[in-house]
Amino acid sequence: MRHLIVRRKPGETCRGILAAGPFRIPCALGRSGTTIGKREGDGATPVATMALVELWHRGGRMARPKSRLAIRRIRPGVDGWCDAPDHPAYNRPVRLPFAASAETLAREDRLYDVVIVLDYNYRRRARGLGSAIFFHVAEPGHPPTAGCIAIAPADMRKLAPFLSGRTTITVKR
């Protein structure tokens, strides 16, 4: 699958529909909706076209998905993601404990049981323009995210085998 498209669900700010080939999948978006002017901590999902970089998986909680993306195992207490704009590791994976602000990838709430890193402010970083923009598993009912795109675990299992490093995801206005 080469291209995924996310559009906001009519009348809803924080929910969308992900079009993936013949599939139409409900998804959660950022608590502030979508934005073309993404900033760190704004709670918005960026309006952008983003490449899928790699898939991270937390073993023992959800079956390891089949995928053509590179897969990394999340190690509890070890793997984190730097969200401190002034740190050189901003918007990069880091080893915990970490001196600057960092999010743990081994979350208790299961959102990151499967998480795909999106190339938003990742390969070419600008401080303060957003970090940890992921495509991950949603909570039941698809409540808003902190700026990511999230789908149900069953939908992630169904979609993951079709995803590769050549896949992009576009969030429309």
Backbone as a printed PyTorch tensor [residue, N CA C, xyz], in Angstrom:
tensor([[[  0.8520,  -1.1710,   0.0000],
         [  0.0000,   0.0000,   0.0000],
         [  0.8950,   1.2310,   0.0000]],

        [[  0.7060,   2.0720,  -0.9580],
         [  1.6060,   3.2200,  -1.1230],
         [  1.1480,   4.4660,  -0.4030]],

        [[ -0.1750,   4.6380,  -0.2670],
         [ -0.6240,   5.9100,   0.2860],
         [ -1.8810,   5.7470,   1.1330]],

        [[ -1.8470,   6.3340,   2.3200],
         [ -2.9910,   6.3740,   3.2240],
         [ -3.4570,   7.8240,   3.3060]],

        [[ -4.7550,   8.0300,   3.3950],
         [ -5.2870,   9.3930,   3.4920],
         [ -6.2030,   9.4760,   4.7060]],

        [[ -5.9880,  10.5200,   5.5040],
         [ -6.8190,  10.7630,   6.6780],
         [ -7.5860,  12.0650,   6.4670]],

        [[ -8.8910,  11.9640,   6.6330],
         [ -9.7570,  13.1460,   6.5780],
         [-10.5360,  13.2140,   7.8830]],

        [[-10.8020,  14.4300,   8.3420],
         [-11.6310,  14.5760,   9.5420],
         [-13.0250,  14.0570,   9.2560]],

        [[-13.6050,  13.4150,  10.2580],
         [-14.9750,  12.9420,  10.1600],
         [-15.8860,  14.1680,  10.1720]],

        [[-16.8640,  14.2460,   9.2860],
         [-17.7360,  15.4240,   9.2300],
         [-18.3400,  15.7440,  10.5980]],

        [[-18.2180,  17.0010,  10.9900],
         [-18.7790,  17.4660,  12.2510],
         [-17.9580,  17.1360,  13.4840]],

        [[-16.8040,  16.5110,  13.3090],
         [-15.9730,  16.1340,  14.4570],
         [-14.5550,  16.6540,  14.2660]],

        [[-14.0030,  17.2190,  15.3080],
         [-12.6660,  17.7920,  15.2540],
         [-11.5800,  16.7490,  15.4920]],

        [[-11.8310,  15.8170,  16.3990],
         [-10.7950,  14.9030,  16.8830],
         [-10.9100,  13.4770,  16.3630]],

        [[-11.7820,  13.2580,  15.4180],
         [-11.9220,  11.9250,  14.8310],
         [-11.8420,  12.0310,  13.3240]],

        [[-11.3450,  10.9620,  12.7190],
         [-11.2020,  10.9610,  11.2760],
         [-11.5300,   9.6180,  10.6830]],

        [[-11.3840,   9.5560,   9.3750],
         [-11.5350,   8.3180,   8.6090],
         [-10.2360,   8.1480,   7.8320]],

        [[ -9.5970,   7.0030,   8.0140],
         [ -8.3660,   6.6770,   7.3080],
         [ -8.7300,   5.8210,   6.1020]],

        [[ -8.3790,   6.2870,   4.9170],
         [ -8.6130,   5.5330,   3.6900],
         [ -7.3270,   4.8120,   3.3300]],

        [[ -7.4120,   3.4900,   3.2680],
         [ -6.2610,   2.6540,   2.9500],
         [ -6.7080,   1.6330,   1.9140]],

        [[ -6.4700,   1.9540,   0.6410],
         [ -6.9610,   1.0770,  -0.4160],
         [ -8.4620,   0.9190,  -0.2650]],

        [[ -8.9640,  -0.3230,  -0.1920],
         [-10.4120,  -0.5260,  -0.0690],
         [-10.9410,  -0.3230,   1.3500]],

        [[-10.0420,  -0.1680,   2.3220],
         [-10.4560,  -0.0380,   3.7180],
         [-10.8130,   1.4030,   4.0700]],

        [[-11.8340,   1.5850,   4.9050],
         [-12.1730,   2.8630,   5.5210],
         [-12.1860,   2.5950,   7.0170]],

        [[-11.2320,   3.1950,   7.7210],
         [-10.9760,   2.8650,   9.1160],
         [-11.1790,   4.0980,   9.9910]],

        [[-12.0110,   4.0000,  11.0340],
         [-12.1460,   5.1270,  11.9510],
         [-10.8290,   5.3570,  12.6870]],

        [[-10.5160,   6.6300,  12.9330],
         [ -9.2730,   6.9310,  13.6420],
         [ -9.4600,   8.1060,  14.5930]],

        [[ -8.5840,   8.1670,  15.5740],
         [ -8.5300,   9.2890,  16.5040],
         [ -7.4740,  10.2580,  16.0110]],

        [[ -7.7410,  11.5600,  16.2100],
         [ -6.7970,  12.6240,  15.8740],
         [ -6.5010,  13.4100,  17.1450]],

        [[ -5.6520,  14.4150,  17.0360],
         [ -5.2600,  15.2120,  18.1870],
         [ -6.4220,  15.9160,  18.8700]],

        [[ -6.2760,  16.1430,  20.1720],
         [ -7.3310,  16.7870,  20.9680],
         [ -7.6510,  18.1980,  20.4740]],

        [[ -6.7150,  18.8200,  19.7500],
         [ -6.9400,  20.1520,  19.1800],
         [ -7.2790,  20.0780,  17.6910]],

        [[ -7.5950,  18.8940,  17.2050],
         [ -7.9250,  18.7190,  15.7930],
         [ -6.6830,  18.6390,  14.9370]],

        [[ -6.7370,  19.2450,  13.7550],
         [ -5.6050,  19.2370,  12.8290],
         [ -5.1150,  20.6620,  12.6370]],

        [[ -3.8430,  20.8020,  12.2300],
         [ -3.2790,  22.1320,  12.0480],
         [ -2.1960,  22.1280,  10.9790]],

        [[ -2.0560,  23.2750,  10.3060],
         [ -0.9330,  23.4480,   9.3840],
         [  0.2350,  24.1270,  10.0900]],

        [[  0.0170,  24.6420,  11.2980],
         [  1.0660,  25.3300,  12.0640],
         [  1.4230,  24.5720,  13.3260]],

        [[  1.8720,  23.3380,  13.1960],
         [  2.1700,  22.4610,  14.3290],
         [  3.2390,  23.0610,  15.2420]],

        [[  3.0000,  22.9590,  16.5730],
         [  3.9460,  23.3910,  17.5980],
         [  3.9990,  22.3200,  18.6860]],

        [[  5.1350,  22.2060,  19.3300],
         [  5.3030,  21.2400,  20.4220],
         [  4.2410,  21.4610,  21.4940]],

        [[  3.5400,  20.3830,  21.8500],
         [  2.5730,  20.4240,  22.9380],
         [  1.2200,  21.0060,  22.5990]],

        [[  0.9490,  21.3220,  21.3340],
         [ -0.3380,  21.9520,  20.9860],
         [ -1.4960,  20.9610,  20.8950]],

        [[ -1.2070,  19.6640,  20.9310],
         [ -2.2660,  18.6610,  20.8910],
         [ -2.9300,  18.4980,  19.5410]],

        [[ -2.3140,  19.0160,  18.4840],
         [ -2.9030,  18.9340,  17.1450],
         [ -2.1610,  17.9290,  16.2760]],

        [[ -2.9010,  17.3140,  15.3750],
         [ -2.3150,  16.4290,  14.3750],
         [ -1.9160,  17.2910,  13.1840]],

        [[ -0.6720,  17.1620,  12.7100],
         [ -0.2460,  18.0120,  11.5940],
         [ -0.9080,  17.6480,  10.2660]],

        [[ -1.3070,  18.6810,   9.5300],
         [ -1.7790,  18.5150,   8.1590],
         [ -0.5100,  18.4060,   7.3240]],

        [[ -0.2430,  17.2170,   6.8110],
         [  1.0250,  16.9720,   6.1250],
         [  0.9900,  15.6080,   5.4600]],

        [[  1.9510,  15.3950,   4.5690],
         [  2.2150,  14.0630,   4.0240],
         [  3.4780,  13.5680,   4.6850]],

        [[  3.3940,  12.3920,   5.3130],
         [  4.4970,  11.8560,   6.1110],
         [  4.8160,  10.4260,   5.6920]],

        [[  6.0900,  10.1340,   5.5740],
         [  6.5160,   8.7620,   5.3100],
         [  6.4160,   7.9450,   6.5970]],

        [[  6.2120,   6.6490,   6.4440],
         [  6.2640,   5.7370,   7.5850],
         [  7.7100,   5.3010,   7.7310]],

        [[  8.2970,   5.5080,   8.8990],
         [  9.7270,   5.2830,   9.1050],
         [ 10.0100,   3.8730,   9.5990]],

        [[  9.4130,   3.5050,  10.7170],
         [  9.6330,   2.1740,  11.3000],
         [  8.5150,   1.8690,  12.2760]],

        [[  8.3810,   0.5950,  12.6040],
         [  7.3510,   0.1310,  13.5170],
         [  8.0140,  -0.3340,  14.8030]],

        [[  7.4750,   0.0980,  15.9430],
         [  7.9310,  -0.3670,  17.2480],
         [  6.8290,  -1.2400,  17.8290]],

        [[  7.2220,  -2.3130,  18.4900],
         [  6.2610,  -3.2760,  19.0330],
         [  6.6330,  -3.6210,  20.4620]],

        [[  5.6260,  -3.6620,  21.3220],
         [  5.8410,  -4.0650,  22.7130],
         [  5.3960,  -5.5100,  22.8540]],

        [[  6.3340,  -6.3910,  23.0510],
         [  6.0450,  -7.8130,  23.1650],
         [  5.2340,  -8.1470,  24.4100]],

        [[  4.5130,  -9.2550,  24.3250],
         [  3.7720,  -9.7540,  25.4630],
         [  2.4130,  -9.1060,  25.6750]],

        [[  2.0640,  -8.1220,  24.8690],
         [  0.7820,  -7.4390,  25.0630],
         [ -0.0970,  -7.5270,  23.8260]],

        [[  0.5070,  -7.5220,  22.6830],
         [ -0.2260,  -7.6310,  21.4180],
         [  0.6900,  -8.4240,  20.4970]],

        [[  0.1280,  -9.2990,  19.6990],
         [  0.9540, -10.1060,  18.7980],
         [  1.7930,  -9.1910,  17.9050]],

        [[  3.0220,  -9.6100,  17.6520],
         [  3.9070,  -8.8440,  16.7690],
         [  3.2770,  -8.8200,  15.3790]],

        [[  3.0100,  -7.6320,  14.8690],
         [  2.3540,  -7.5640,  13.5610],
         [  3.2920,  -7.9630,  12.4320]],

        [[  2.7120,  -8.4890,  11.3920],
         [  3.4790,  -8.7300,  10.1680],
         [  3.5300,  -7.3930,   9.4510]],

        [[  4.6910,  -7.0170,   8.9560],
         [  4.8270,  -5.7460,   8.2580],
         [  6.1020,  -5.7540,   7.4440]],

        [[  6.1090,  -4.9620,   6.3770],
         [  7.3270,  -4.7820,   5.5880],
         [  8.1500,  -3.6010,   6.1120]],

        [[  7.6570,  -2.9450,   7.1560],
         [  8.4320,  -1.8970,   7.8240],
         [  9.4810,  -2.5460,   8.7110]],

        [[ 10.5800,  -1.8470,   8.9440],
         [ 11.5500,  -2.3110,   9.9370],
         [ 10.8420,  -2.3340,  11.2900]],

        [[ 11.0520,  -3.3960,  12.0640],
         [ 10.3850,  -3.5430,  13.3580],
         [ 11.4200,  -3.5450,  14.4780]],

        [[ 11.1590,  -2.7160,  15.4880],
         [ 12.0010,  -2.6520,  16.6840],
         [ 11.1510,  -3.0430,  17.8860]],

        [[ 11.7480,  -3.7450,  18.7990],
         [ 11.0430,  -4.1560,  20.0230],
         [ 11.1690,  -3.0640,  21.0780]],

        [[ 10.0490,  -2.7100,  21.7110],
         [ 10.0570,  -1.7380,  22.8080],
         [ 10.4860,  -2.4620,  24.0740]],

        [[ 11.5090,  -1.9170,  24.7120],
         [ 12.0170,  -2.4950,  25.9580],
         [ 11.5340,  -1.6420,  27.1320]],

        [[ 10.6610,  -2.2160,  27.9920],
         [ 10.1560,  -1.4610,  29.1410],
         [ 11.3010,  -0.9450,  30.0150]],

        [[ 11.1820,   0.3220,  30.4260],
         [ 12.1900,   0.9400,  31.2720],
         [ 13.4400,   1.3750,  30.5440]],

        [[ 13.5130,   1.1090,  29.2410],
         [ 14.7120,   1.4190,  28.4580],
         [ 14.4120,   2.4010,  27.3220]],

        [[ 13.3470,   2.1510,  26.5690],
         [ 13.0890,   2.9380,  25.3650],
         [ 12.1680,   4.1230,  25.6400]],

        [[ 12.6270,   5.2910,  25.1970],
         [ 11.8490,   6.5150,  25.3410],
         [ 11.9670,   7.3600,  24.0920]],

        [[ 11.2900,   8.5170,  24.1190],
         [ 11.3020,   9.4350,  22.9800],
         [ 11.4640,  10.8470,  23.5260]],

        [[ 12.5200,  11.5490,  23.1190],
         [ 12.8020,  12.8910,  23.6310],
         [ 11.8150,  13.9140,  23.0640]],

        [[ 11.1680,  14.6520,  23.9780],
         [ 10.2390,  15.7120,  23.5610],
         [ 10.6740,  17.0840,  24.0970]],

        [[ 11.9660,  17.2130,  24.4220],
         [ 12.5280,  18.4700,  24.9270],
         [ 13.1330,  19.2480,  23.7580]],

        [[ 12.4630,  20.3330,  23.2990],
         [ 12.9290,  21.0490,  22.1010],
         [ 14.3650,  21.5590,  22.1680]],

        [[ 14.8750,  21.8590,  23.3580],
         [ 16.2280,  22.3940,  23.4710],
         [ 17.3190,  21.3290,  23.5580]],

        [[ 16.9470,  20.0740,  23.5760],
         [ 17.9320,  18.9920,  23.6960],
         [ 18.3650,  18.5120,  22.3110]],

        [[ 19.6360,  18.1500,  22.1400],
         [ 20.1050,  17.6410,  20.8300],
         [ 19.3770,  16.3800,  20.3490]],

        [[ 18.7930,  15.6070,  21.2720],
         [ 18.0730,  14.3800,  20.8990],
         [ 16.5900,  14.6350,  20.6590]],

        [[ 16.1880,  15.8950,  20.5320],
         [ 14.7820,  16.2370,  20.3220],
         [ 14.1910,  15.4240,  19.1650]],

        [[ 13.0190,  14.8460,  19.4300],
         [ 12.2810,  14.0370,  18.4670],
         [ 13.0850,  12.8450,  17.9540]],

        [[ 13.7660,  12.2050,  18.8920],
         [ 14.5570,  11.0040,  18.6000],
         [ 14.3120,   9.9720,  19.7000]],

        [[ 14.5010,   8.6880,  19.3660],
         [ 14.4450,   7.6760,  20.4190],
         [ 15.6310,   7.8560,  21.3610]],

        [[ 15.3940,   7.6220,  22.6470],
         [ 16.4410,   7.7560,  23.6630],
         [ 16.3640,   6.5810,  24.6240]],

        [[ 17.4350,   6.4210,  25.3640],
         [ 17.5040,   5.3740,  26.3850],
         [ 17.1140,   5.9820,  27.7270]],

        [[ 16.1960,   5.3250,  28.4270],
         [ 15.7520,   5.7770,  29.7400],
         [ 16.6200,   5.1560,  30.8290]],

        [[ 16.8020,   5.8160,  31.9640],
         [ 16.3320,   7.1640,  32.2700],
         [ 17.1000,   8.1920,  31.4430]],

        [[ 16.4230,   9.3150,  31.1740],
         [ 16.9650,  10.3490,  30.3110],
         [ 16.9110,  11.6720,  31.0410]],

        [[ 17.9760,  12.4560,  30.9650],
         [ 18.0730,  13.6990,  31.7380],
         [ 17.0330,  14.7380,  31.3260]],

        [[ 16.7410,  14.8300,  30.0570],
         [ 15.7580,  15.8130,  29.5720],
         [ 14.3760,  15.1540,  29.5310]],

        [[ 13.3640,  15.9130,  29.1640],
         [ 12.0100,  15.3930,  29.0740],
         [ 11.9210,  14.3280,  27.9770]],

        [[ 11.3440,  13.1860,  28.3390],
         [ 11.1860,  12.0860,  27.3800],
         [  9.9540,  11.2680,  27.7490]],

        [[  9.2730,  10.8210,  26.7250],
         [  8.0990,   9.9780,  26.8980],
         [  8.5570,   8.5220,  26.8820]],

        [[  7.9990,   7.7000,  27.7720],
         [  8.3150,   6.2750,  27.7420],
         [  7.5010,   5.6010,  26.6370]],

        [[  8.1300,   4.6840,  25.9230],
         [  7.4130,   3.9740,  24.8710],
         [  6.6510,   2.7670,  25.4190]],

        [[  7.0310,   2.2840,  26.5930],
         [  6.3400,   1.1510,  27.2190],
         [  5.2370,   1.6950,  28.1240]],

        [[  4.1980,   2.2300,  27.5090],
         [  3.1110,   2.8670,  28.2400],
         [  2.2200,   1.8390,  28.9110]],

        [[  1.6350,   2.2250,  30.0320],
         [  0.6940,   1.3560,  30.7410],
         [ -0.6280,   1.2330,  29.9920]],

        [[ -1.0160,   2.2750,  29.2440],
         [ -2.3340,   2.2970,  28.6190],
         [ -2.4230,   1.5410,  27.3000]],

        [[ -1.3650,   0.9270,  26.8510],
         [ -1.3320,   0.0750,  25.6660],
         [ -1.3370,   0.8190,  24.3300]],

        [[ -1.3600,   2.1530,  24.3420],
         [ -1.3920,   2.9020,  23.0850],
         [ -0.1960,   2.6010,  22.1960]],

        [[  0.9370,   2.3400,  22.8120],
         [  2.1400,   2.0900,  22.0340],
         [  2.4890,   0.6000,  21.9640]],

        [[  1.5130,  -0.2750,  22.1220],
         [  1.7830,  -1.7040,  21.9200],
         [  2.2640,  -1.9180,  20.4880]],

        [[  1.7210,  -1.1450,  19.5470],
         [  2.2280,  -1.0450,  18.1710],
         [  2.2340,   0.4360,  17.8490]],

        [[  3.3870,   0.9540,  17.4940],
         [  3.5180,   2.3770,  17.1800],
         [  4.4160,   2.5240,  15.9550]],

        [[  3.9560,   3.3180,  14.9940],
         [  4.7270,   3.5600,  13.7770],
         [  5.2140,   5.0040,  13.8100]],

        [[  6.5100,   5.1710,  13.6810],
         [  7.1140,   6.5000,  13.6550],
         [  6.8240,   7.1290,  12.2960]],

        [[  6.2900,   8.3490,  12.3340],
         [  6.0120,   9.0860,  11.1010],
         [  7.1040,  10.1260,  10.8800]],

        [[  7.4320,  10.3700,   9.6360],
         [  8.4580,  11.3650,   9.3160],
         [  7.8550,  12.7690,   9.3210]],

        [[  7.4440,  13.1700,  10.5190],
         [  7.0420,  14.5580,  10.7070],
         [  8.0690,  15.1840,  11.6480]],

        [[  8.8190,  16.1400,  11.1460],
         [  9.8690,  16.7960,  11.9280],
         [ 10.8620,  15.7610,  12.4670]],

        [[ 11.0790,  14.7090,  11.7160],
         [ 11.9540,  13.6280,  12.1820],
         [ 13.2820,  13.6220,  11.4250]],

        [[ 13.2430,  13.3880,  10.1370],
         [ 14.5030,  13.3390,   9.3800],
         [ 15.1450,  14.7190,   9.2840]],

        [[ 14.3220,  15.7410,   9.1050],
         [ 14.7910,  17.1310,   9.1020],
         [ 14.0670,  17.8290,  10.2400]],

        [[ 14.7420,  17.9560,  11.3800],
         [ 14.1130,  18.4950,  12.5860],
         [ 14.2360,  20.0100,  12.6910]],

        [[ 13.2040,  20.6040,  13.2510],
         [ 13.2280,  22.0080,  13.6470],
         [ 12.7180,  22.0390,  15.0800]],

        [[ 13.4810,  22.6130,  15.9520],
         [ 13.1210,  22.6350,  17.3780],
         [ 11.7660,  23.3080,  17.6100]],

        [[ 10.9540,  22.6270,  18.4020],
         [  9.6700,  23.1770,  18.7920],
         [  8.5280,  22.9710,  17.8170]],

        [[  8.7830,  22.2930,  16.7000],
         [  7.7160,  22.1130,  15.7020],
         [  6.9770,  20.7820,  15.8260]],

        [[  7.1840,  20.0880,  16.9350],
         [  6.4310,  18.8650,  17.1910],
         [  7.3040,  17.6330,  17.2520]],

        [[  7.0140,  16.7910,  18.2280],
         [  7.7700,  15.5480,  18.3880],
         [  6.8030,  14.4040,  18.6580]],

        [[  7.3070,  13.1980,  18.4690],
         [  6.5510,  11.9760,  18.7430],
         [  5.2040,  11.9650,  18.0070]],

        [[  5.2400,  12.3130,  16.7300],
         [  4.0320,  12.2200,  15.9070],
         [  4.0150,  10.7970,  15.3490]],

        [[  3.1400,   9.9940,  15.9180],
         [  3.1000,   8.5710,  15.6310],
         [  1.7470,   8.1560,  15.0540]],

        [[  1.7460,   6.9600,  14.4840],
         [  0.5470,   6.2530,  14.0480],
         [  0.4900,   5.0420,  14.9650]],

        [[ -0.4770,   5.0000,  15.8770],
         [ -0.4550,   3.9610,  16.9030],
         [ -1.8390,   3.3970,  17.1790]],

        [[ -1.9040,   2.5410,  18.1700],
         [ -3.1340,   1.8720,  18.5710],
         [ -3.9980,   2.8500,  19.3720]],

        [[ -5.3100,   2.8100,  19.1270],
         [ -6.2550,   3.6930,  19.8190],
         [ -6.8570,   3.0070,  21.0380]],

        [[ -7.2890,   3.8320,  21.9670],
         [ -8.0770,   3.3430,  23.0940],
         [ -9.4900,   3.0500,  22.5900]],

        [[-10.2440,   2.2120,  23.2990],
         [-11.6310,   1.9590,  22.8950],
         [-12.4150,   3.2730,  22.8030]],

        [[-13.2140,   3.4030,  21.7590],
         [-13.9960,   4.6130,  21.5570],
         [-13.2630,   5.7150,  20.8230]],

        [[-11.9910,   5.5080,  20.5250],
         [-11.1730,   6.4740,  19.7860],
         [-11.1580,   7.8790,  20.4040]],

        [[-10.8160,   8.0090,  21.6980],
         [-10.6880,   9.3600,  22.2600],
         [ -9.5070,  10.0840,  21.6170]],

        [[ -9.4690,  11.4250,  21.7170],
         [ -8.3960,  12.1900,  21.0780],
         [ -7.0000,  11.7900,  21.5540]],

        [[ -6.0380,  12.0310,  20.6860],
         [ -4.6240,  11.7790,  20.9950],
         [ -3.9550,  13.1050,  21.3530]],

        [[ -2.6570,  13.0510,  21.5900],
         [ -1.8720,  14.2660,  21.8570],
         [ -1.3680,  14.8920,  20.5600]],

        [[ -1.7860,  14.3510,  19.4050],
         [ -1.3660,  14.8780,  18.1050],
         [ -1.0650,  13.7790,  17.1030]],

        [[ -1.2260,  12.5520,  17.5340],
         [ -0.9620,  11.3890,  16.6760],
         [ -2.2240,  10.9820,  15.9230]],

        [[ -2.0860,   9.9030,  15.1510],
         [ -3.2010,   9.2440,  14.4800],
         [ -3.2910,   7.8630,  15.1110]],

        [[ -4.4840,   7.4580,  15.5460],
         [ -4.6150,   6.1700,  16.2290],
         [ -5.8090,   5.3930,  15.6840]],

        [[ -5.6180,   4.0770,  15.5400],
         [ -6.6840,   3.1880,  15.0700],
         [ -6.8010,   1.9930,  16.0210]],

        [[ -7.9260,   1.3260,  15.9640],
         [ -8.1820,   0.1650,  16.8240],
         [ -7.1170,  -0.9100,  16.6030]],

        [[ -6.7980,  -1.6740,  17.6600],
         [ -5.7970,  -2.7450,  17.5170],
         [ -6.1090,  -3.7120,  16.3780]],

        [[ -7.3640,  -4.1120,  16.2210],
         [ -7.7190,  -5.0510,  15.1420],
         [ -7.4570,  -4.4300,  13.7770]],

        [[ -7.7100,  -3.1260,  13.6400],
         [ -7.4440,  -2.4560,  12.3690],
         [ -5.9410,  -2.3470,  12.1120]],

        [[ -5.1470,  -2.1330,  13.1690],
         [ -3.6950,  -2.0790,  13.0090],
         [ -3.1640,  -3.4340,  12.5420]],

        [[ -3.6650,  -4.5240,  13.1360],
         [ -3.2440,  -5.8720,  12.7110],
         [ -3.6060,  -6.1290,  11.2480]],

        [[ -4.7760,  -5.6480,  10.8170],
         [ -5.2380,  -5.8400,   9.4470],
         [ -4.4070,  -5.0120,   8.4580]],

        [[ -4.0250,  -3.8020,   8.8540],
         [ -3.3450,  -2.8700,   7.9560],
         [ -1.8270,  -3.0710,   7.8980]],

        [[ -1.2110,  -3.4270,   9.0120],
         [  0.2540,  -3.4970,   9.1170],
         [  0.9370,  -4.3190,   8.0120]],

        [[  0.4130,  -5.4670,   7.6010],
         [  1.1040,  -6.2390,   6.5540],
         [  1.2320,  -5.5100,   5.2150]],

        [[  0.4110,  -4.4980,   4.9990],
         [  0.4330,  -3.7620,   3.7360],
         [  1.3460,  -2.5360,   3.7720]],

        [[  1.9180,  -2.2340,   4.9280],
         [  2.7200,  -1.0220,   5.1000],
         [  4.1970,  -1.2990,   4.8870]],

        [[  4.8730,  -0.3210,   4.2730],
         [  6.3100,  -0.4440,   4.0390],
         [  6.9530,   0.9290,   4.1680]],

        [[  8.2510,   0.9750,   4.0090],
         [  8.9890,   2.2330,   4.0380],
         [  8.6550,   3.1350,   2.8560]],

        [[  7.9210,   2.6200,   1.8910],
         [  7.4940,   3.4220,   0.7370],
         [  6.0860,   3.9990,   0.9350]],

        [[  5.4460,   3.6230,   2.0360],
         [  4.0960,   4.0950,   2.3220],
         [  4.1370,   5.5060,   2.8940]],

        [[  3.1920,   6.3390,   2.4880],
         [  3.0170,   7.6590,   3.0940],
         [  1.6030,   7.7710,   3.6370]],

        [[  1.4450,   8.6850,   4.5710],
         [  0.1350,   8.9890,   5.1190],
         [ -0.0650,  10.4970,   5.0060]],

        [[ -1.1840,  10.9000,   4.4470],
         [ -1.5070,  12.3120,   4.2870],
         [ -2.6950,  12.6570,   5.1550]],

        [[ -2.5150,  13.6590,   6.0000],
         [ -3.6090,  14.1970,   6.8020],
         [ -4.1160,  15.4260,   6.0650]],

        [[ -5.3870,  15.3840,   5.6990],
         [ -6.0210,  16.4990,   4.9750],
         [ -6.6320,  17.4690,   5.9850]],

        [[ -6.8400,  18.6790,   5.5430],
         [ -7.4570,  19.7220,   6.3800],
         [ -8.8490,  19.4120,   6.7660]]])
